[in-house]
Amino acid sequence: MSSKDIEKKFVGQPIFKQLIDFLPKNKFDILAQKHQTDRYYKTFSSWNQLVTMLFGIFSRCDSMGEICDGMLAMQGKLNHLGLNSSPAKSTAGDGLRERDNEFFKDFYFLLIKHFESILSVSRIDKVSFEKLFIFDSTTIKLFSDVMKGVGRNPKNEGKKKGGLKVHMLIDAHSQTPTFVKISEAKSHDKNFIQYLNLAPHSMIVFDRAYNQYLQFARFTEKEINFVCRLKKNAVYEVVQELYFQTQSDSGFGVLKEEHIHLKYTDEKQEKTLCLRKVTYRDDKGRVYEFITNNFEISNQEVALIYKIRWQIELLFKKLKQNFQLHYFYSETENGIKTQIWITLIAQLLLMVLKAKSRTKKAFSTVAALVRIHLISNLDVFWVIENSRRTYTKRLKRTKPPNLQTALF
């Protein structure tokens, strides 16, 4: 047997418990006391609900029944998690339906602050802004109409499915959310950009769904920079052409830069907004038109900042591919929102694990390893760091002796 086989890092606690230990329990208890979340619950505390939901989310259970049955089978390990017994399905369902999701929302943002020093370890090259934010939303379909969905009504008097939107602002340097709001899917995206509280001289980038000229004017007044795409049907006046370059059909880069004026209405008065328009062609021949209120950075940086916006699309992709958001454990709006907040907490824990282990493995690989070994008593950092090594040393086969009895 290889010496590496003996070096498997067995510890006294399952991997799930090691992830739970990342959470600051003392801060959780203070927040629970502030929200009075355990006032009417004798057996199923806020902590028990968080642990129960995280178990279901990490193991990708499809229902609350699967979660409770799964935890019932690991009775010997529940004491590590601070639980006396596995919760009953009805008790867990009541907690999910009735305990206010705002508590888990506040705990999520408390964790963002708590892990800030761990996650803020890198900066994006060639970007001059220390505070660079990306804003976008993603739609999650529901099998019930508890929250209004999007799209046309089904034919033949069919029932329209529900849906929700997760509106998110992330710090581009650390790739961590700083603002999250959950709404019905039918709510228009541009209605939520007004809730953002950004510091002067910061930069925000978003898609053209958030085009709102009055909001652009308010950003400019507060010295907040922005970059977004111009709408195809936008009406504007070209004041001055600042840059023009003729390129071949196969070339890519900045084609043109212009100073433009846009009209908007504020308190029934028509006003003018001065913006900078940058026309860019990528290496696939697609042409984009960006607008910004910043006249100091280079036109190449304007295009780069919008390209960085793709980070939030990747974050949404990680959220949907690695966590169970196809099935919800409750049909109530409060329960659905609670599951979203705890899913975001689970994603944050895996980001912390990835940062602490300093692994170059993909986020999906880390999530899969945690799911496979969730209740194994292995050191979680050892699992992440050594998952692709081969530990079994194959012994050389010797030729078996000839046991045939001689006939003559």
ZAMARGU-4260 file (C-alpha; in steps of 0.2 Angstrom, whole numbers, plus 5000, padded with zeros to 4 digits):
<rodrens>
0) 5000/5000/5000 | 5006/5017/4996 | 5011/5029/5010 | 4999/5042/5002 | 4985/5030/5006
5) 4989/5032/5025 | 4989/5051/5024 | 4971/5053/5020 | 4966/5068/5031 | 4952/5060/5042
10) 4945/5072/5055 | 4932/5071/5069 | 4919/5081/5060 | 4910/5079/5043 | 4914/5092/5029
15) 4896/5099/5031 | 4901/5104/5049 | 4918/5111/5043 | 4908/5123/5031 | 4896/5128/5045
20) 4910/5133/5056 | 4914/5147/5043 | 4899/5155/5049 | 4901/5167/5064 | 4888/5159/5076
25) 4890/5173/5089 | 4885/5186/5076 | 4870/5175/5070 | 4864/5174/5088 | 4864/5193/5090
30) 4855/5196/5074 | 4842/5182/5079 | 4839/5191/5095 | 4837/5208/5086 | 4824/5201/5074
35) 4816/5190/5088 | 4815/5176/5076 | 4815/5162/5089 | 4801/5170/5099 | 4787/5158/5094
40) 4798/5143/5090 | 4802/5130/5104 | 4811/5116/5094 | 4815/5123/5077 | 4826/5138/5080
45) 4833/5150/5067 | 4850/5141/5068 | 4841/5124/5065 | 4832/5131/5050 | 4848/5138/5042
50) 4858/5121/5045 | 4843/5111/5038 | 4841/5122/5023 | 4860/5122/5019 | 4860/5103/5020
55) 4846/5102/5007 | 4855/5115/4996 | 4872/5107/4997 | 4865/5090/4994 | 4853/5096/4980
60) 4837/5089/4988 | 4821/5091/4978 | 4809/5093/4993 | 4808/5096/5011 | 4804/5078/5013
65) 4820/5073/5006 | 4830/5084/5017 | 4822/5078/5033 | 4823/5060/5028 | 4842/5063/5023
70) 4845/5071/5040 | 4836/5057/5049 | 4848/5044/5042 | 4863/5054/5049 | 4857/5055/5067
75) 4874/5051/5074 | 4882/5066/5066 | 4868/5079/5070 | 4876/5083/5087 | 4891/5090/5077
80) 4879/5102/5069 | 4871/5108/5085 | 4855/5098/5082 | 4847/5086/5095 | 4837/5077/5081
85) 4832/5079/5063 | 4817/5091/5061 | 4800/5084/5056 | 4794/5088/5039 | 4779/5098/5045
90) 4790/5108/5057 | 4803/5113/5044 | 4789/5118/5032 | 4781/5129/5045 | 4797/5138/5049
95) 4800/5140/5030 | 4783/5147/5028 | 4782/5158/5043 | 4799/5164/5049 | 4803/5181/5040
100) 4815/5180/5026 | 4821/5197/5030 | 4831/5189/5044 | 4841/5178/5032 | 4843/5193/5020
105) 4851/5203/5034 | 4862/5188/5039 | 4868/5186/5021 | 4874/5204/5020 | 4882/5202/5037
110) 4892/5188/5030 | 4897/5198/5015 | 4905/5211/5027 | 4912/5197/5038 | 4921/5189/5023
115) 4926/5205/5014 | 4945/5203/5019 | 4945/5185/5012 | 4936/5188/4996 | 4944/5205/4991
120) 4961/5198/4986 | 4962/5204/4968 | 4960/5218/4956 | 4956/5219/4938 | 4970/5225/4927
125) 4969/5240/4916 | 4954/5247/4925 | 4957/5264/4934 | 4942/5263/4946 | 4944/5255/4963
130) 4925/5254/4965 | 4918/5245/4950 | 4901/5238/4951 | 4890/5228/4939 | 4871/5228/4940
135) 4859/5215/4932 | 4845/5203/4935 | 4841/5185/4932 | 4824/5176/4931 | 4820/5160/4940
140) 4804/5151/4934 | 4791/5144/4947 | 4779/5130/4945 | 4766/5140/4955 | 4759/5157/4952
145) 4763/5164/4969 | 4774/5177/4961 | 4769/5184/4944 | 4779/5177/4929 | 4783/5185/4913
150) 4778/5181/4895 | 4761/5179/4887 | 4746/5169/4894 | 4746/5151/4889 | 4733/5145/4876
155) 4718/5135/4879 | 4715/5144/4896 | 4731/5136/4903 | 4737/5142/4920 | 4752/5155/4919
160) 4767/5149/4929 | 4775/5161/4941 | 4792/5168/4942 | 4804/5179/4951 | 4819/5190/4947
165) 4835/5192/4957 | 4842/5210/4955 | 4860/5210/4960 | 4874/5223/4961 | 4891/5215/4963
170) 4909/5222/4966 | 4918/5217/4950 | 4935/5216/4959 | 4929/5203/4972 | 4914/5196/4962
175) 4903/5197/4978 | 4886/5205/4979 | 4883/5221/4988 | 4865/5224/4984 | 4851/5210/4981
180) 4833/5213/4978 | 4820/5199/4974 | 4804/5204/4965 | 4791/5197/4954 | 4797/5192/4937
185) 4785/5204/4928 | 4793/5219/4937 | 4803/5230/4924 | 4822/5230/4927 | 4824/5249/4926
190) 4813/5252/4941 | 4827/5245/4953 | 4842/5255/4948 | 4835/5269/4958 | 4838/5259/4974
195) 4857/5258/4972 | 4867/5268/4985 | 4884/5271/4976 | 4898/5282/4982 | 4904/5297/4972
200) 4918/5293/4959 | 4913/5275/4958 | 4909/5266/4941 | 4894/5255/4937 | 4891/5245/4922
205) 4874/5238/4916 | 4864/5232/4901 | 4853/5243/4890 | 4838/5236/4899 | 4842/5249/4912
210) 4842/5264/4901 | 4834/5278/4910 | 4840/5295/4905 | 4833/5304/4921 | 4843/5291/4931
215) 4858/5295/4921 | 4857/5313/4925 | 4855/5309/4943 | 4871/5298/4942 | 4880/5313/4934
220) 4874/5325/4947 | 4881/5314/4961 | 4898/5311/4952 | 4894/5293/4949 | 4901/5286/4933
225) 4892/5273/4922 | 4894/5263/4906 | 4880/5255/4897 | 4874/5251/4879 | 4864/5263/4869
230) 4846/5258/4864 | 4844/5254/4846 | 4829/5267/4844 | 4838/5281/4854 | 4836/5298/4848
235) 4851/5309/4850 | 4861/5324/4843 | 4880/5322/4838 | 4889/5337/4845 | 4906/5333/4840
240) 4916/5318/4833 | 4930/5315/4845 | 4938/5300/4836 | 4936/5290/4820 | 4946/5275/4813
245) 4943/5266/4797 | 4946/5247/4799 | 4945/5232/4787 | 4930/5221/4789 | 4941/5208/4799
250) 4948/5222/4811 | 4941/5225/4828 | 4943/5238/4841 | 4936/5256/4844 | 4928/5263/4827
255) 4922/5279/4833 | 4919/5291/4848 | 4907/5305/4848 | 4900/5318/4860 | 4881/5317/4860
260) 4866/5326/4868 | 4851/5316/4874 | 4834/5324/4879 | 4825/5319/4895 | 4811/5326/4906
265) 4813/5331/4924 | 4798/5339/4934 | 4789/5342/4917 | 4804/5352/4910 | 4815/5346/4895
270) 4833/5345/4899 | 4849/5340/4890 | 4861/5326/4895 | 4879/5326/4889 | 4886/5309/4886
275) 4900/5301/4877 | 4896/5287/4864 | 4909/5274/4859 | 4907/5263/4844 | 4916/5246/4846
280) 4918/5231/4835 | 4923/5214/4843 | 4933/5200/4835 | 4918/5192/4828 | 4912/5207/4819
285) 4898/5212/4831 | 4896/5231/4833 | 4892/5239/4850 | 4887/5256/4855 | 4892/5261/4872
290) 4887/5277/4882 | 4896/5285/4897 | 4896/5301/4907 | 4915/5299/4910 | 4925/5310/4897
295) 4942/5306/4905 | 4945/5287/4903 | 4951/5280/4886 | 4939/5274/4874 | 4947/5256/4875
300) 4944/5256/4894 | 4925/5260/4891 | 4924/5245/4880 | 4934/5235/4893 | 4922/5240/4907
305) 4907/5234/4897 | 4916/5218/4893 | 4918/5215/4912 | 4899/5215/4914 | 4900/5197/4908
310) 4906/5192/4926 | 4888/5194/4933 | 4881/5183/4919 | 4894/5170/4925 | 4889/5172/4943
315) 4871/5169/4939 | 4876/5154/4929 | 4885/5147/4944 | 4870/5150/4955 | 4858/5141/4943
320) 4869/5126/4938 | 4877/5122/4955 | 4862/5124/4966 | 4844/5117/4967 | 4834/5132/4960
325) 4823/5121/4949 | 4812/5115/4964 | 4807/5125/4979 | 4804/5118/4996 | 4789/5130/4999
330) 4775/5137/4988 | 4774/5153/4999 | 4782/5169/4994 | 4791/5170/5010 | 4797/5152/5009
335) 4804/5155/4991 | 4813/5171/4996 | 4820/5162/5011 | 4827/5148/5000 | 4835/5161/4988
340) 4844/5170/5003 | 4850/5153/5010 | 4856/5148/4993 | 4866/5164/4991 | 4873/5160/5008
345) 4878/5143/5002 | 4886/5150/4987 | 4896/5162/4998 | 4902/5148/5009 | 4909/5139/4993
350) 4917/5155/4987 | 4926/5157/5004 | 4931/5139/5004 | 4938/5142/4986 | 4948/5157/4992
355) 4955/5149/5008 | 4961/5134/4999 | 4968/5144/4985 | 4963/5131/4972 | 4962/5135/4954
360) 4948/5122/4952 | 4932/5128/4944 | 4918/5133/4956 | 4907/5119/4949 | 4921/5106/4954
365) 4922/5113/4971 | 4903/5112/4973 | 4903/5094/4966 | 4916/5088/4978 | 4907/5096/4993
370) 4891/5088/4988 | 4899/5071/4986 | 4908/5071/5002 | 4896/5082/5012 | 4895/5070/5027
375) 4912/5062/5025 | 4924/5065/5040 | 4938/5071/5028 | 4947/5087/5030 | 4938/5099/5017
380) 4954/5107/5011 | 4963/5091/5008 | 4948/5085/4998 | 4949/5101/4987 | 4968/5101/4985
385) 4970/5082/4982 | 4954/5077/4972 | 4963/5073/4956 | 4978/5063/4963 | 4979/5044/4962
390) 4983/5036/4979 | 4981/5017/4975 | 4998/5010/4970 | 4996/4996/4958 | 5006/4981/4963
395) 5016/4972/4950 | 5009/4955/4945 | 5020/4940/4947 | 5018/4926/4935 | 5008/4912/4945
400) 5017/4896/4947 | 5012/4881/4935 | 5002/4870/4946 | 4998/4857/4932 | 5002/4840/4937
405) 5014/4831/4926 | 5006/4817/4916 | 5022/4807/4912
</rodrens>
